[in-house]
Amino acid sequence: MSGCTLNGFTSLKTHHCVTGSMLHIYHFNKHPVSEEALLGLGGGVGFVYWHMKGTDPFMGGRGKGRPGQGFERCAGERTGVAIDEFVTSSVAKAAKSLTILLASGQPVMVQVDMGFLPYFDFGGYDFHFGAHLVVICGYNETSGTVMVADRDEGLHEISLEDLRKARNSKYKPFSPKNRWFTFDFSKKRFPAKDDFVAAIREQTKQMLTPPIKNLGVAGIYKSALTIPAWMDSADAEAVRRGLFNFYIFIDAKGGSGGGLFRYMFGRFLHEAAETAGLDPLYGSAEEFKEIGDRWQKLAKAFHEGSEEGDSRGLRSRIQDNLTGIAESELKAWEELEKSLGT
């Protein structure tokens, strides 16, 4: 290490916490795959609306990759990288594993709760999201701090105590469970045409024929009905908090790259068309950019509602906008499926 940071480590400005953290690891290991390619190849674009009792409602645009394999492993498989995932209830074991990996000369991707990272500002909200990923790229035993690479270009020095809290957070529904990942680049390769096609097929299937109605295009239609009903039944503070959550997960500020990942997905489709000779995807790339614009318009409405406090006038706008987005997404995913042929 040089000072507190691994020699050769470069901090990058990225869009999404998972793909951005993977990009840092890939870049450090000299495997130049784009962040958009990692997202698309991992099957990382989808839709979920979820409201667990006792928590705020959640709406997200990330897909989980191939069932039984997960996003990270799926992206790794299609780029020749073996990725393993570890969890532990032991804070000591998590800390020891981190130290060993850093001592071996490798940065480490870990899962954390954003609410315990001191460099985030949520405008006074006690905001917690435990599915955030960052890269630990250095350790200073003397000062008791680590260096963190996040989505912004600079590095963040935080205390080991803050890192421990962030990794071991119990906030639901996405508790980090001290999760970390390891990467083996010994068989790294660039994705082939078949990798792009298979990844796109998996995402169209998840969006068009999801296993439950909270997911995919069906989930967008459901959210158009469920969110206004929730707003009618919840107290004012819960509505303000929920609207802010919806905004943050659609907007680039929350790590979706903007437009609920649709901007990134559009760029992935453009890259697939260009590098794999899949020309029909150029049109779909533009279509998803336009859908991203529609999501951003909705994000703005959510943000305004969270700040104004009186959200009564938002109900019909939210329902109309989400229904319109669902119709656009249905058309776009069906056309994308057809463009790949049989």
C-alpha positions in Angstrom: 0.0 0.0 0.0 1.0 3.6 -0.5 0.0 5.4 2.7 -3.5 4.1 3.3 -4.5 3.2 -0.3 -3.6 0.1 -2.4 -0.9 0.8 -4.9 -2.4 1.2 -8.4 -5.9 1.8 -7.2 -7.8 4.5 -9.0 -11.1 6.0 -7.8 -13.7 6.3 -10.6 -16.9 8.3 -10.9 -19.6 5.7 -11.4 -23.4 5.5 -11.6 -24.7 2.5 -9.5 -23.2 1.2 -6.3 -23.0 -2.4 -7.4 -21.8 -2.0 -10.9 -19.6 0.9 -9.9 -17.9 -1.2 -7.2 -17.4 -4.0 -9.6 -16.0 -1.6 -12.1 -13.4 -0.5 -9.5 -12.4 -4.1 -9.0 -12.3 -4.9 -12.7 -10.3 -1.7 -13.5 -7.8 -2.5 -10.7 -7.4 -6.0 -12.2 -7.0 -4.6 -15.8 -10.3 -6.0 -17.2 -11.8 -3.0 -19.1 -15.5 -3.9 -19.2 -17.9 -0.9 -19.0 -20.2 -0.3 -16.1 -23.2 -0.5 -18.5 -22.0 -3.9 -19.8 -21.7 -5.2 -16.2 -25.3 -4.0 -15.5 -26.8 -5.5 -18.6 -24.8 -8.7 -18.7 -25.7 -9.4 -15.1 -29.4 -9.2 -15.8 -29.4 -6.1 -13.7 -32.5 -4.2 -15.0 -36.0 -5.0 -13.8 -38.7 -3.6 -11.6 -39.9 -4.3 -8.1 -42.6 -2.7 -5.8 -42.6 -4.0 -2.3 -44.2 -2.9 1.0 -43.3 -5.0 4.0 -45.4 -4.4 7.2 -43.7 -2.0 9.5 -41.4 -0.5 6.7 -41.7 2.2 4.1 -42.8 1.1 0.6 -40.0 0.4 -1.8 -39.8 0.8 -5.6 -36.6 -0.2 -7.5 -35.4 -0.8 -11.0 -32.7 -3.4 -10.4 -33.0 -6.9 -11.5 -31.4 -9.8 -9.6 -29.8 -11.6 -12.5 -30.4 -15.3 -13.3 -32.5 -17.0 -10.6 -30.3 -19.1 -8.3 -27.1 -17.3 -9.4 -27.6 -13.7 -8.7 -26.5 -10.5 -10.4 -22.8 -10.4 -9.5 -22.1 -14.0 -10.4 -24.0 -13.7 -13.6 -22.0 -10.7 -14.7 -18.8 -12.4 -13.7 -19.6 -15.6 -15.6 -20.2 -13.6 -18.8 -16.9 -11.8 -18.4 -14.8 -14.7 -17.3 -14.5 -13.7 -13.7 -15.3 -16.1 -10.8 -17.1 -14.1 -8.1 -17.9 -15.6 -4.7 -20.1 -14.1 -2.0 -19.7 -14.4 1.8 -21.9 -13.4 4.8 -21.3 -13.7 8.5 -23.1 -12.7 11.7 -19.6 -12.2 13.3 -18.3 -8.7 13.2 -14.8 -10.0 14.1 -14.8 -12.5 11.3 -15.9 -9.8 8.8 -13.2 -7.4 10.0 -10.5 -10.2 9.9 -11.4 -11.3 6.3 -11.3 -7.6 5.2 -7.8 -7.2 6.6 -6.5 -10.4 5.0 -7.8 -9.5 1.6 -6.4 -6.0 1.7 -3.0 -7.4 2.9 -3.0 -9.7 -0.2 -3.1 -6.6 -2.4 -6.8 -6.7 -3.4 -9.5 -4.1 -2.9 -12.7 -5.5 -1.3 -16.3 -5.0 -2.3 -18.5 -5.0 0.8 -22.2 -4.4 1.5 -23.2 -1.5 3.8 -26.1 0.6 5.1 -25.8 4.0 3.5 -27.3 5.6 6.7 -24.1 4.9 8.7 -21.7 6.3 6.1 -20.8 9.8 7.4 -20.1 11.3 3.9 -23.8 11.0 2.9 -26.3 13.8 3.4 -30.0 12.9 3.3 -31.3 16.3 4.0 -32.2 15.6 7.6 -34.0 12.3 7.0 -32.9 9.3 9.1 -32.5 7.3 5.9 -31.2 3.7 5.9 -30.6 1.4 2.9 -28.6 -1.7 3.6 -28.1 -3.0 0.0 -25.4 -0.4 -0.8 -22.0 -1.6 -2.0 -18.7 0.1 -1.8 -15.0 -0.8 -2.2 -12.5 -0.7 0.6 -9.2 0.1 -1.0 -7.0 0.9 2.0 -6.5 0.5 5.7 -4.6 2.6 8.2 -4.1 0.7 11.4 -2.5 3.7 13.2 -5.5 6.0 12.7 -8.1 3.2 12.7 -9.6 4.2 9.4 -10.2 2.7 6.0 -10.4 4.3 2.5 -13.7 3.9 0.7 -14.4 4.2 -3.0 -18.1 5.0 -3.7 -19.9 6.4 -6.7 -18.2 9.8 -6.6 -14.7 10.2 -7.9 -12.9 11.0 -4.6 -12.1 8.6 -1.8 -13.6 8.7 1.6 -11.7 8.1 4.8 -14.0 6.7 7.5 -13.5 5.1 10.9 -13.5 1.4 11.5 -16.3 1.9 13.9 -18.5 3.6 11.2 -17.6 0.8 8.8 -18.6 -1.8 11.4 -22.0 -0.1 12.0 -22.6 0.1 8.2 -21.7 -3.6 7.6 -23.6 -4.9 10.6 -26.8 -2.8 10.4 -30.0 -4.4 11.4 -32.3 -2.0 9.5 -34.8 -3.9 7.3 -35.6 -4.9 4.7 -32.0 -5.0 3.3 -29.7 -5.8 6.2 -26.1 -6.0 4.9 -25.2 -9.1 7.0 -21.5 -8.2 6.8 -21.5 -9.4 3.2 -18.3 -9.2 1.0 -17.2 -10.6 -2.3 -14.0 -12.1 -3.8 -13.0 -12.0 -7.5 -10.8 -14.4 -9.5 -9.7 -12.9 -12.8 -7.5 -15.8 -14.0 -9.9 -16.7 -16.8 -11.1 -13.2 -17.7 -12.5 -12.6 -21.2 -14.7 -10.1 -23.1 -18.3 -11.0 -23.5 -19.4 -12.7 -26.8 -22.5 -12.1 -28.8 -24.3 -15.0 -27.2 -23.6 -13.5 -23.7 -25.4 -10.2 -24.8 -28.3 -12.1 -26.3 -28.8 -14.4 -23.3 -28.6 -11.5 -20.8 -31.2 -9.5 -22.7 -33.5 -12.5 -23.1 -33.4 -13.1 -19.3 -34.3 -9.5 -18.6 -37.2 -9.4 -21.1 -38.6 -12.6 -19.5 -38.4 -11.2 -16.0 -40.1 -8.0 -17.1 -42.9 -9.6 -19.2 -43.6 -12.8 -17.3 -42.6 -12.3 -13.7 -43.4 -14.9 -11.1 -45.4 -12.5 -8.9 -47.3 -9.3 -9.7 -45.0 -7.1 -7.6 -42.3 -7.5 -10.3 -41.7 -6.6 -13.9 -44.3 -4.6 -16.0 -47.0 -6.1 -13.8 -45.4 -4.5 -10.8 -45.4 -1.1 -12.4 -49.2 -1.4 -13.1 -49.7 -2.6 -9.5 -47.7 0.3 -8.1 -49.9 2.7 -10.0 -52.9 1.5 -7.9 -51.1 0.7 -4.7 -49.1 3.9 -4.1 -52.1 6.3 -4.2 -54.0 3.9 -1.9 -51.1 3.8 0.6 -50.9 7.6 0.5 -54.6 7.8 1.6 -54.0 5.5 4.6 -50.6 6.6 5.8 -49.9 9.6 8.1 -48.3 12.7 6.6 -44.7 12.0 7.9 -44.8 8.4 6.5 -46.0 9.8 3.1 -43.2 12.4 3.0 -40.6 9.7 3.9 -42.0 7.3 1.3 -42.2 9.8 -1.5 -38.5 10.7 -0.8 -37.6 7.1 -1.0 -39.3 6.7 -4.4 -37.5 9.8 -5.6 -34.1 8.7 -4.5 -34.3 5.3 -6.1 -35.4 6.6 -9.4 -33.0 9.6 -9.6 -29.3 9.4 -10.4 -28.6 10.7 -6.9 -29.7 7.4 -5.4 -27.5 5.3 -7.7 -29.7 4.2 -10.6 -27.8 6.3 -13.2 -31.1 8.2 -13.5 -34.4 7.1 -14.9 -34.6 4.0 -12.7 -31.6 2.4 -14.6 -33.3 2.9 -18.0 -30.6 5.4 -19.1 -27.8 2.9 -18.3 -29.8 0.0 -19.9 -30.2 2.1 -23.1 -26.5 2.6 -23.2 -25.9 -1.1 -22.7 -28.2 -1.9 -25.6 -26.3 0.6 -27.8 -23.0 -1.1 -26.8 -24.5 -4.5 -27.5 -25.6 -3.3 -31.0 -22.1 -1.8 -31.7 -19.8 -4.5 -30.3 -21.9 -7.7 -31.0 -23.4 -6.6 -34.3 -27.0 -6.6 -33.0 -28.2 -3.7 -35.1 -31.9 -3.9 -34.1 -31.0 -2.9 -30.6 -30.1 0.6 -31.7 -33.9 1.5 -31.8 -34.5 -0.1 -28.4 -31.6 1.8 -26.9 -33.4 5.1 -27.9 -36.7 3.8 -26.6 -35.3 3.1 -23.2 -33.7 6.6 -23.0 -37.1 8.1 -23.6 -38.6 5.8 -20.9 -35.9 7.0 -18.6 -37.0 10.6 -19.2 -40.5 9.6 -18.1 -39.2 8.0 -14.9 -37.3 11.2 -14.2 -40.4 13.3 -14.6 -42.1 11.1 -12.0 -39.1 11.3 -9.7 -39.4 15.1 -9.8 -43.0 14.8 -8.7 -42.1 12.5 -5.8 -39.4 14.9 -4.7 -41.7 17.9 -4.8 -44.3 16.0 -2.8 -41.8 15.0 -0.2 -40.8 18.6 0.3 -44.2 20.3 0.1 -45.9 18.0 2.7 -49.4 18.3 1.1 -49.4 15.4 -1.4 -53.2 15.2 -2.0 -52.8 16.7 -5.5 -50.1 14.1 -6.4 -52.3 11.0 -6.2 -53.9 11.2 -9.6 -50.6 12.4 -11.2 -48.7 9.4 -9.8 -51.4 7.0 -10.9 -51.5 8.4 -14.4 -47.8 8.7 -14.8 -47.1 5.1 -13.6 -49.8 3.7 -15.8 -48.4 5.5 -18.8 -44.9 4.3 -17.9 -46.1 0.7 -17.6 -47.7 0.9 -21.1 -44.4 2.3 -22.5 -42.3 -0.4 -20.8 -44.6 -3.2 -22.0 -44.3 -2.0 -25.6 -40.5 -1.5 -25.3 -39.8 -4.9 -23.7 -42.0 -6.7 -26.2 -40.2 -5.0 -29.1 -36.9 -5.9 -27.6 -37.9 -9.5 -27.3 -39.0 -9.6 -30.9 -35.8 -7.9 -32.1 -33.7 -10.9 -30.9 -35.7 -13.3 -33.0 -36.2 -16.9 -32.0 
